[in-house]
Amino acid sequence: MKKIVIAAGGTGGHIIPAMTLGDELQKDPAVEIEYLGVALSENRFFDKTGRIYADVEGANFSKGFFAGLKKIFRGFWQARKRLKSAQVCRVIGFGSFHSLPVVLAAWSLGIPFDIVELNTLPGKINRLFSRWAERVFIHFDPSKKLLKGKPTFINYALKDKKIETTKKEAIAAFGLEQGVRTFLVFGGSQGAQKISEAWFEASLKFEEKFQVIHVTHDIERALTFYRKHKIRAFVTSFIKEMDLAYCAADLAICRAGAGAIREMLIYECPAILVPFPKALDQHQDYNAHFMQDEVGGALYLKESRLEEKLLTHLEEIFSEGEKKHRLMRECLSQYKAREKRESLAECIRKVL
C-alpha cells in the first residue's frame, strides 16, 4: 500500500482541490490517502466522510511572532511523528500556513514532496518550499516567475473528467427556462453579501429578460427579492456540482479565488470578478487582473465600486449584439486551448 499525505487547510480554494486530488488518487486500490493540516476537524469545507485525517497545530503570526512560532514548532513535531510512523511515500502540499508544519516535517525527514499553487500570485509558504519540492504544479504563467525549480503546468480541471453536460441539460437541472440569459451570482467560500446587494440593485435596472442561479448564505433575503420582482431564480446556499452552474451560465458575478478563475476557463464562462479585499497578499486582485488583462475573459471590479459600476459592466458586456460577451468567450477558449496538459492526478500517478 502506497501512503500519500495531502497537506491542506483553510479556505475552500485550498481544501476542495485537495479533496478532488485525493478522490482521484484513491481510485487506485493500492493507494491510501491521509489528510493532515491545521484545524482540519473544524473546517467547514472539509468533507470528513470516508476520509482519513488528523489535525496538527499551527498558526500564522497574527497573534504575535513567538506565539505563532511556538504553534508551528509543535505542529511540526506532531506531523513528523505521524509521517514517520505511517511510512508515507509522498506529501503533497496545497499552500498556506495550514500546510506548513506537514511540508516542513516531510522536508526534515527526506520524504519527497510536491506543492500545488493554483493562484496567479503564489503564497509565501509555496514560494519558500518551491526550492526543495520535487515538483511544483501550477495553472498560470505569472506564478512561474515567483517559484523556484521547474514548474509543471497542469490541466485546469484537476481531475480526469470530460465535460459532457450540455447547456440545455444544465439549465433543466436548475429548473430554469431554456433560451433565457442566465446569470450565476456567488461569493465563494468566504461569502459576499456586498455582491448580492449590488446585484439586486443592478438587476432591477437591467432592461433585458434574464434568470439567475444565486448561491448565498442569506437564502430568505434572495428568495423574497426574486419573488417580489417576479424574477425566475434558483437560490441555494451551496452547489456541490458547480460544473452544472457554469455550464448553465452566460456570465458569472463572483469573487476571484483560484477556483473561480480555474472554472471560468474550464467552462469558458465570462465573469465580472470582484476580489475579496481582505484576501492574503491581495492575491484575488492579481487573479482578477490576470483574467481581464492577459486572458481577456473577465472584467475586474473593485468591491468599493460595486454599486457604482456593476450595471455599467453588465450593459457593456451585452450591448451591441453581445459583441463584448462573445469576445470574452473566445478569449477564454483560446487561452484554454494553448496547451494540452495532464491532470494533477495523472502527474502524481507517474511517480508512484
C-alpha positions as a Python dict, from the first residue, in 0.01 Angstrom:
ca = {
    (1, 'M'): (0, 0, 0),
    (2, 'K'): (135, 342, -101),
    (3, 'K'): (57, 602, 164),
    (4, 'I'): (25, 963, 45),
    (5, 'V'): (-39, 1258, 275),
    (6, 'I'): (-215, 1566, 143),
    (7, 'A'): (-135, 1878, 346),
    (8, 'A'): (-412, 2136, 324),
    (9, 'G'): (-649, 2355, 521),
    (10, 'G'): (-806, 2699, 531),
    (11, 'T'): (-1046, 2821, 261),
    (12, 'G'): (-1241, 2620, 7),
    (13, 'G'): (-987, 2726, -257),
    (14, 'H'): (-731, 2504, -85),
    (15, 'I'): (-947, 2228, 61),
    (16, 'I'): (-1173, 2147, -235),
    (17, 'P'): (-887, 2087, -487),
    (18, 'A'): (-707, 1882, -220),
    (19, 'M'): (-1011, 1657, -175),
    (20, 'T'): (-1054, 1632, -553),
    (21, 'L'): (-697, 1510, -587),
    (22, 'G'): (-735, 1263, -301),
    (23, 'D'): (-1052, 1117, -452),
    (24, 'E'): (-885, 1075, -790),
    (25, 'L'): (-574, 907, -648),
    (26, 'Q'): (-775, 673, -428),
    (27, 'K'): (-939, 517, -732),
    (28, 'D'): (-624, 304, -728),
    (29, 'P'): (-677, 38, -456),
    (30, 'A'): (-302, 33, -390),
    (31, 'V'): (-309, 398, -275),
    (32, 'E'): (-416, 525, 66),
    (33, 'I'): (-472, 896, 124),
    (34, 'E'): (-447, 1078, 456),
    (35, 'Y'): (-513, 1449, 506),
    (36, 'L'): (-307, 1647, 756),
    (37, 'G'): (-346, 2015, 830),
    (38, 'V'): (-416, 2285, 1085),
    (39, 'A'): (-773, 2268, 1224),
    (40, 'L'): (-897, 2022, 961),
    (41, 'S'): (-1153, 1874, 1200),
    (42, 'E'): (-1317, 2218, 1236),
    (43, 'N'): (-1301, 2313, 868),
    (44, 'R'): (-1648, 2358, 719),
    (45, 'F'): (-1523, 2293, 365),
    (46, 'F'): (-1361, 1961, 450),
    (47, 'D'): (-1590, 1662, 396),
    (48, 'K'): (-1477, 1410, 658),
    (49, 'T'): (-1697, 1127, 530),
    (50, 'G'): (-1484, 827, 441),
    (51, 'R'): (-1158, 1022, 470),
    (52, 'I'): (-860, 956, 697),
    (53, 'Y'): (-744, 1282, 850),
    (54, 'A'): (-575, 1440, 1151),
    (55, 'D'): (-510, 1786, 1288),
    (56, 'V'): (-171, 1934, 1360),
    (57, 'E'): (-105, 2258, 1542),
    (58, 'G'): (-7, 2566, 1352),
    (59, 'A'): (-72, 2936, 1314),
    (60, 'N'): (15, 3246, 1123),
    (61, 'F'): (173, 3537, 1307),
    (62, 'S'): (-141, 3747, 1356),
    (63, 'K'): (-124, 3694, 1735),
    (64, 'G'): (247, 3759, 1759),
    (65, 'F'): (563, 3612, 1613),
    (66, 'F'): (664, 3395, 1910),
    (67, 'A'): (310, 3266, 1973),
    (68, 'G'): (284, 3164, 1607),
    (69, 'L'): (630, 3009, 1604),
    (70, 'K'): (551, 2802, 1913),
    (71, 'K'): (240, 2651, 1750),
    (72, 'I'): (422, 2584, 1423),
    (73, 'F'): (702, 2407, 1612),
    (74, 'R'): (452, 2185, 1798),
    (75, 'G'): (269, 2107, 1473),
    (76, 'F'): (599, 2022, 1305),
    (77, 'W'): (678, 1755, 1565),
    (78, 'Q'): (323, 1618, 1551),
    (79, 'A'): (342, 1590, 1173),
    (80, 'R'): (695, 1446, 1180),
    (81, 'K'): (589, 1171, 1421),
    (82, 'R'): (284, 1082, 1210),
    (83, 'L'): (471, 1081, 878),
    (84, 'K'): (748, 865, 1019),
    (85, 'S'): (522, 605, 1183),
    (86, 'A'): (290, 576, 882),
    (87, 'Q'): (576, 517, 634),
    (88, 'V'): (449, 786, 399),
    (89, 'C'): (595, 774, 48),
    (90, 'R'): (496, 1126, -65),
    (91, 'V'): (348, 1452, 68),
    (92, 'I'): (151, 1698, -146),
    (93, 'G'): (112, 2049, -4),
    (94, 'F'): (-157, 2294, -112),
    (95, 'G'): (-7, 2602, 49),
    (96, 'S'): (-100, 2842, 332),
    (97, 'F'): (11, 2818, 694),
    (98, 'H'): (-232, 2526, 737),
    (99, 'S'): (6, 2301, 541),
    (100, 'L'): (335, 2445, 673),
    (101, 'P'): (402, 2203, 965),
    (102, 'V'): (340, 1900, 743),
    (103, 'V'): (554, 2013, 450),
    (104, 'L'): (830, 2118, 689),
    (105, 'A'): (819, 1773, 855),
    (106, 'A'): (839, 1598, 515),
    (107, 'W'): (1142, 1808, 420),
    (108, 'S'): (1315, 1727, 750),
    (109, 'L'): (1257, 1353, 701),
    (110, 'G'): (1367, 1347, 339),
    (111, 'I'): (1021, 1239, 221),
    (112, 'P'): (958, 1352, -140),
    (113, 'F'): (703, 1631, -152),
    (114, 'D'): (528, 1831, -422),
    (115, 'I'): (348, 2163, -391),
    (116, 'V'): (38, 2283, -573),
    (117, 'E'): (-14, 2653, -648),
    (118, 'L'): (-344, 2739, -813),
    (119, 'N'): (-335, 3121, -789),
    (120, 'T'): (-157, 3362, -1021),
    (121, 'L'): (28, 3504, -718),
    (122, 'P'): (195, 3222, -519),
    (123, 'G'): (155, 3221, -141),
    (124, 'K'): (453, 3268, 91),
    (125, 'I'): (468, 2902, 201),
    (126, 'N'): (473, 2772, -156),
    (127, 'R'): (731, 3031, -256),
    (128, 'L'): (955, 2921, 29),
    (129, 'F'): (928, 2545, -24),
    (130, 'S'): (930, 2550, -404),
    (131, 'R'): (1312, 2540, -398),
    (132, 'W'): (1309, 2199, -223),
    (133, 'A'): (996, 2046, -371),
    (134, 'E'): (1033, 1760, -617),
    (135, 'R'): (774, 1925, -839),
    (136, 'V'): (574, 2248, -837),
    (137, 'F'): (233, 2222, -1003),
    (138, 'I'): (80, 2540, -1143),
    (139, 'H'): (-200, 2659, -1372),
    (140, 'F'): (-91, 3007, -1474),
    (141, 'D'): (219, 3161, -1633),
    (142, 'P'): (260, 3454, -1387),
    (143, 'S'): (311, 3223, -1088),
    (144, 'K'): (614, 3063, -1257),
    (145, 'K'): (824, 3377, -1209),
    (146, 'L'): (793, 3368, -829),
    (147, 'L'): (858, 2998, -774),
    (148, 'K'): (1190, 2818, -768),
    (149, 'G'): (1260, 2498, -957),
    (150, 'K'): (1097, 2383, -1278),
    (151, 'P'): (718, 2415, -1268),
    (152, 'T'): (480, 2158, -1415),
    (153, 'F'): (168, 2302, -1579),
    (154, 'I'): (-145, 2102, -1506),
    (155, 'N'): (-493, 2083, -1653),
    (156, 'Y'): (-742, 2331, -1506),
    (157, 'A'): (-991, 2053, -1434),
    (158, 'L'): (-765, 1880, -1175),
    (159, 'K'): (-948, 1551, -1223),
    (160, 'D'): (-997, 1304, -1506),
    (161, 'K'): (-1341, 1413, -1619),
    (162, 'K'): (-1466, 1524, -1957),
    (163, 'I'): (-1731, 1794, -1985),
    (164, 'E'): (-2034, 1602, -2100),
    (165, 'T'): (-2320, 1819, -1972),
    (166, 'T'): (-2479, 2044, -2234),
    (167, 'K'): (-2612, 2391, -2160),
    (168, 'K'): (-2965, 2262, -2219),
    (169, 'E'): (-2921, 1984, -1963),
    (170, 'A'): (-2763, 2223, -1711),
    (171, 'I'): (-3048, 2473, -1741),
    (172, 'A'): (-3301, 2193, -1692),
    (173, 'A'): (-3117, 2070, -1381),
    (174, 'F'): (-3189, 2405, -1211),
    (175, 'G'): (-3550, 2417, -1327),
    (176, 'L'): (-3488, 2728, -1535),
    (177, 'E'): (-3617, 2838, -1875),
    (178, 'Q'): (-3436, 2744, -2194),
    (179, 'G'): (-3311, 3025, -2418),
    (180, 'V'): (-3305, 3294, -2147),
    (181, 'R'): (-2987, 3478, -2044),
    (182, 'T'): (-2865, 3319, -1721),
    (183, 'F'): (-2650, 3484, -1455),
    (184, 'L'): (-2452, 3296, -1190),
    (185, 'V'): (-2405, 3503, -873),
    (186, 'F'): (-2197, 3373, -583),
    (187, 'G'): (-1938, 3479, -331),
    (188, 'G'): (-1703, 3186, -291),
    (189, 'S'): (-1608, 3016, 33),
    (190, 'Q'): (-1576, 3342, 229),
    (191, 'G'): (-1914, 3478, 128),
    (192, 'A'): (-2008, 3804, -39),
    (193, 'Q'): (-2316, 3984, 91),
    (194, 'K'): (-2198, 4303, -81),
    (195, 'I'): (-2201, 4128, -419),
    (196, 'S'): (-2558, 4010, -357),
    (197, 'E'): (-2684, 4354, -256),
    (198, 'A'): (-2517, 4529, -551),
    (199, 'W'): (-2656, 4264, -783),
    (200, 'F'): (-3010, 4313, -652),
    (201, 'E'): (-2988, 4686, -723),
    (202, 'A'): (-2832, 4647, -1069),
    (203, 'S'): (-3069, 4370, -1178),
    (204, 'L'): (-3372, 4597, -1136),
    (205, 'K'): (-3222, 4838, -1389),
    (206, 'F'): (-3103, 4574, -1636),
    (207, 'E'): (-3362, 4601, -1911),
    (208, 'E'): (-3336, 4261, -2080),
    (209, 'K'): (-3500, 3935, -1972),
    (210, 'F'): (-3282, 3714, -1754),
    (211, 'Q'): (-3283, 3444, -1486),
    (212, 'V'): (-3046, 3371, -1200),
    (213, 'I'): (-2858, 3095, -1021),
    (214, 'H'): (-2776, 3260, -689),
    (215, 'V'): (-2555, 3099, -423),
    (216, 'T'): (-2588, 3293, -98),
    (217, 'H'): (-2586, 3242, 278),
    (218, 'D'): (-2896, 3463, 307),
    (219, 'I'): (-3143, 3246, 117),
    (220, 'E'): (-3455, 3411, 259),
    (221, 'R'): (-3342, 3759, 153),
    (222, 'A'): (-3276, 3642, -203),
    (223, 'L'): (-3598, 3444, -235),
    (224, 'T'): (-3802, 3740, -109),
    (225, 'F'): (-3636, 3971, -362),
    (226, 'Y'): (-3687, 3743, -662),
    (227, 'R'): (-4048, 3666, -573),
    (228, 'K'): (-4130, 4033, -524),
    (229, 'H'): (-3987, 4129, -863),
    (230, 'K'): (-4106, 3815, -1045),
    (231, 'I'): (-3755, 3712, -1148),
    (232, 'R'): (-3701, 3344, -1217),
    (233, 'A'): (-3423, 3217, -993),
    (234, 'F'): (-3264, 2910, -838),
    (235, 'V'): (-3142, 3005, -490),
    (236, 'T'): (-2927, 2788, -266),
    (237, 'S'): (-2657, 2817, -1),
    (238, 'F'): (-2429, 2561, -166),
    (239, 'I'): (-2391, 2385, -501),
    (240, 'K'): (-2181, 2070, -491),
    (241, 'E'): (-2169, 2033, -869),
    (242, 'M'): (-2053, 2380, -972),
    (243, 'D'): (-1984, 2244, -1320),
    (244, 'L'): (-2359, 2244, -1384),
    (245, 'A'): (-2386, 2608, -1276),
    (246, 'Y'): (-2104, 2719, -1504),
    (247, 'C'): (-2246, 2519, -1795),
    (248, 'A'): (-2582, 2691, -1746),
    (249, 'A'): (-2445, 3044, -1702),
    (250, 'D'): (-2382, 3309, -1965),
    (251, 'L'): (-2199, 3526, -1713),
    (252, 'A'): (-2074, 3484, -1356),
    (253, 'I'): (-2056, 3762, -1098),
    (254, 'C'): (-1825, 3640, -825),
    (255, 'R'): (-1503, 3664, -626),
    (256, 'A'): (-1167, 3598, -792),
    (257, 'G'): (-1039, 3299, -600),
    (258, 'A'): (-833, 3027, -765),
    (259, 'G'): (-1137, 2800, -800),
    (260, 'A'): (-1343, 3067, -976),
    (261, 'I'): (-1082, 3160, -1236),
    (262, 'R'): (-999, 2795, -1300),
    (263, 'E'): (-1365, 2708, -1359),
    (264, 'M'): (-1411, 3012, -1584),
    (265, 'L'): (-1151, 2860, -1814),
    (266, 'I'): (-1280, 2504, -1792),
    (267, 'Y'): (-1635, 2605, -1884),
    (268, 'E'): (-1542, 2914, -2088),
    (269, 'C'): (-1775, 3128, -1879),
    (270, 'P'): (-1706, 3505, -1880),
    (271, 'A'): (-1726, 3685, -1546),
    (272, 'I'): (-1729, 4010, -1359),
    (273, 'L'): (-1470, 3946, -1090),
    (274, 'V'): (-1491, 4123, -754),
    (275, 'P'): (-1179, 4038, -549),
    (276, 'F'): (-1219, 3974, -177),
    (277, 'P'): (-1047, 4284, -31),
    (278, 'K'): (-910, 4100, 274),
    (279, 'A'): (-756, 3812, 80),
    (280, 'L'): (-399, 3734, 185),
    (281, 'D'): (-145, 3935, -19),
    (282, 'Q'): (-440, 4060, -226),
    (283, 'H'): (-393, 3753, -444),
    (284, 'Q'): (-750, 3779, -573),
    (285, 'D'): (-666, 4119, -724),
    (286, 'Y'): (-382, 3955, -914),
    (287, 'N'): (-617, 3678, -1029),
    (288, 'A'): (-879, 3927, -1150),
    (289, 'H'): (-630, 4150, -1333),
    (290, 'F'): (-479, 3843, -1497),
    (291, 'M'): (-819, 3722, -1622),
    (292, 'Q'): (-902, 4071, -1753),
    (293, 'D'): (-570, 4192, -1892),
    (294, 'E'): (-391, 3875, -2005),
    (295, 'V'): (-672, 3630, -2076),
    (296, 'G'): (-946, 3877, -2172),
    (297, 'G'): (-1229, 3667, -2028),
    (298, 'A'): (-1335, 3889, -1738),
    (299, 'L'): (-1390, 4241, -1617),
    (300, 'Y'): (-1224, 4346, -1291),
    (301, 'L'): (-1444, 4533, -1044),
    (302, 'K'): (-1322, 4662, -709),
    (303, 'E'): (-1563, 4598, -421),
    (304, 'S'): (-1566, 4966, -322),
    (305, 'R'): (-1706, 5049, -670),
    (306, 'L'): (-1956, 4763, -694),
    (307, 'E'): (-2275, 4968, -663),
    (308, 'E'): (-2141, 5234, -895),
    (309, 'K'): (-2007, 5011, -1174),
    (310, 'L'): (-2188, 4675, -1177),
    (311, 'L'): (-2475, 4785, -1401),
    (312, 'T'): (-2232, 4967, -1634),
    (313, 'H'): (-2027, 4648, -1672),
    (314, 'L'): (-2339, 4439, -1741),
    (315, 'E'): (-2454, 4680, -2011),
    (316, 'E'): (-2106, 4693, -2164),
    (317, 'I'): (-2086, 4314, -2191),
    (318, 'F'): (-2428, 4269, -2351),
    (319, 'S'): (-2452, 4581, -2567),
    (320, 'E'): (-2411, 4592, -2946),
    (321, 'G'): (-2548, 4245, -3003),
    (322, 'E'): (-2343, 4094, -2718),
    (323, 'K'): (-2017, 4176, -2900),
    (324, 'K'): (-1814, 4202, -2577),
    (325, 'H'): (-1964, 3883, -2437),
    (326, 'R'): (-1873, 3683, -2749),
    (327, 'L'): (-1519, 3824, -2743),
    (328, 'M'): (-1473, 3725, -2377),
    (329, 'R'): (-1584, 3369, -2453),
    (330, 'E'): (-1344, 3349, -2748),
    (331, 'C'): (-1055, 3472, -2532),
    (332, 'L'): (-1126, 3208, -2269),
    (333, 'S'): (-1143, 2937, -2534),
    (334, 'Q'): (-817, 3048, -2697),
    (335, 'Y'): (-625, 3067, -2368),
    (336, 'K'): (-754, 2729, -2256),
    (337, 'A'): (-655, 2567, -2587),
    (338, 'R'): (-294, 2688, -2584),
    (339, 'E'): (-159, 2370, -2432),
    (340, 'K'): (-274, 2015, -2376),
    (341, 'R'): (-197, 1939, -2013),
    (342, 'E'): (-234, 1637, -1790),
    (343, 'S'): (-443, 1645, -1475),
    (344, 'L'): (-276, 1677, -1135),
    (345, 'A'): (-374, 1319, -1051),
    (346, 'E'): (-213, 1187, -1372),
    (347, 'C'): (112, 1368, -1291),
    (348, 'I'): (123, 1224, -937),
    (349, 'R'): (49, 869, -1055),
    (350, 'K'): (357, 871, -1277),
    (351, 'V'): (592, 872, -978),
    (352, 'L'): (406, 628, -753),
}
